[in-house]
Amino acid sequence: MPDVKRRYVIPGEVVAEGNHRPIANVLRVGEKFYSTRVGMAEVGHEGVRVIPLSGPYIPRVDDLVVGKVVDYSAFAWEVDINSCFFAFLPAQSVFGRDFSPAEDTLTSKFAIGDILAARVIAFDRTRDPLLGIAGPGLGRIPRGETVKITPTKVPRLIGKRGSMIRTIEMATNCRLTIGQNGVVVVNGAPEGVVMSIKAIKLVEEEAHSADLTQKVQTLLMVPAGAQA
Amino acid sequence: MTALINEQGLRHDGRRIEDLRPIKIEVGILKNANGSAYIEFGKNKIIAAVYGPKEVHPKHMALPDRAVLRCRYHMSPFSTDTRKNPAPSRREIEISKVVREALEPAIMINDYPRTAIDVFLEVLQSDGGSRCAGINAASVALADAGINMRDLVSACAAGKVGGQVVLDLDDTEDKEGQADVPVAIMPNFDQVTLFQLDGILTQEEFKKAFGFALGGCRKLYQLQKEALMKKYFGHGEPIVEENE
């Protein structure tokens, strides 16, 4: 996007004026678009948006999240998804339609403290997020190291079409499960896990710098110019 | 005793009538809070911490359409010259309320239904004008926490000392002076979010004091902006590559 104008903004700063489409984190008052977050403002053909550099995770439908089971009732598990809302995983979506609270025990599937990869299947202003574990790679994560990063920096960790995640995975021989909520699970040999975590922390600290890919490659000792 | 304003028109601490005290703001000083800031406003030293948005406990306090904003302004026992009882005083409860009401218009609380946002202001050392200093720090801490805001909130006081309207009263001037006018604004929207007047001013004096306070708020806004920019961007240029 060569014709996109970028600059750093703080809440209340005017990002653009005139006839634009507000995309994210901007407030339109009359003809003016004000930033609502600290971040990088982009004004382009598509519209006006601010890419935030800090902030909580607000669930969106279809997001992949990594959460921890914190409680359960007769019908559902309560999952901490690193957000201001606790998520619910209904027992019926795990046991199937013939789930019976009298016969099926929820702890036979997931216990308190289990780490899950799940997808947000429903969420809006009026209700807590609803999770589902139907799909490849979803469900309980039996082993691995969890790392938390700022949720707003997850796109940077994934990289353009998954380039950053591939670079880290190939250099360290580990598997990364990245939740949109900022929780990452790293699986692999201990040395690889240590290197991966270092790389993830580097991405978080340097998320706004231009030569991030190069810095990560230097850390992981990937030969310059190697394609992930 | 030194006169509050001498023959040269200088105040007891050497400032001119329209001068602010030296101000320093730092962002992100606490690891455990979602957002934090530290402000030195003359001899005031205040830490602001923001937690949230988070689940509301007890749950019946949650509002279905917006977040609950809770503020706690507290003076440490060692913040004054004689020990202050750490229990919340009438004055602290009142300041907690006015700080909340000064910040609330700037926060987009409707974006976070059924949640709570906690703002803690801990005064480590006080020297007059601590509510304004606290509002400045809290506003920066809220931005640091990544909470959607219409604008920052900048605050500054003016008042009347020794028969003259002055900007930014310290503790001595506050106690000995004739009036104190704390003001907070949303600078980009030209809206006032806090306005108090303690004392008596003529209409002319009031206009001048209000003008002084607005000028002070605008200077504070620049300092807040610099502090946030320094924490998040250093002095670098925006990146040019696509990040997704």
Boltz contact constraints between the chains, C-beta under 6 A:
constraints:
  - contact:
      token1: [A, 6]
      token2: [B, 238]
      max_distance: 6.0
  - contact:
      token1: [A, 7]
      token2: [B, 238]
      max_distance: 6.0
  - contact:
      token1: [A, 8]
      token2: [B, 233]
      max_distance: 6.0
  - contact:
      token1: [A, 10]
      token2: [B, 225]
      max_distance: 6.0
  - contact:
      token1: [A, 10]
      token2: [B, 228]
      max_distance: 6.0
  - contact:
      token1: [A, 11]
      token2: [B, 143]
      max_distance: 6.0
  - contact:
      token1: [A, 11]
      token2: [B, 149]
      max_distance: 6.0
  - contact:
      token1: [A, 11]
      token2: [B, 152]
      max_distance: 6.0
  - contact:
      token1: [A, 12]
      token2: [B, 151]
      max_distance: 6.0
  - contact:
      token1: [A, 12]
      token2: [B, 152]
      max_distance: 6.0
  - contact:
      token1: [A, 12]
      token2: [B, 188]
      max_distance: 6.0
  - contact:
      token1: [A, 36]
      token2: [B, 148]
      max_distance: 6.0
  - contact:
      token1: [A, 36]
      token2: [B, 149]
      max_distance: 6.0
  - contact:
      token1: [A, 38]
      token2: [B, 143]
      max_distance: 6.0
  - contact:
      token1: [A, 38]
      token2: [B, 228]
      max_distance: 6.0
  - contact:
      token1: [A, 38]
      token2: [B, 232]
      max_distance: 6.0
  - contact:
      token1: [A, 40]
      token2: [B, 238]
      max_distance: 6.0
  - contact:
      token1: [A, 52]
      token2: [B, 146]
      max_distance: 6.0
  - contact:
      token1: [A, 53]
      token2: [B, 232]
      max_distance: 6.0
  - contact:
      token1: [A, 54]
      token2: [B, 146]
      max_distance: 6.0
  - contact:
      token1: [A, 55]
      token2: [B, 146]
      max_distance: 6.0
  - contact:
      token1: [A, 56]
      token2: [B, 53]
      max_distance: 6.0
  - contact:
      token1: [A, 84]
      token2: [B, 53]
      max_distance: 6.0
  - contact:
      token1: [A, 84]
      token2: [B, 54]
      max_distance: 6.0
  - contact:
      token1: [A, 84]
      token2: [B, 115]
      max_distance: 6.0
  - contact:
      token1: [A, 125]
      token2: [B, 113]
      max_distance: 6.0
  - contact:
      token1: [A, 155]
      token2: [B, 243]
      max_distance: 6.0
  - contact:
      token1: [A, 155]
      token2: [B, 244]
      max_distance: 6.0
  - contact:
      token1: [A, 156]
      token2: [B, 243]
      max_distance: 6.0
  - contact:
      token1: [A, 160]
      token2: [B, 242]
      max_distance: 6.0
  - contact:
      token1: [A, 210]
      token2: [B, 239]
      max_distance: 6.0
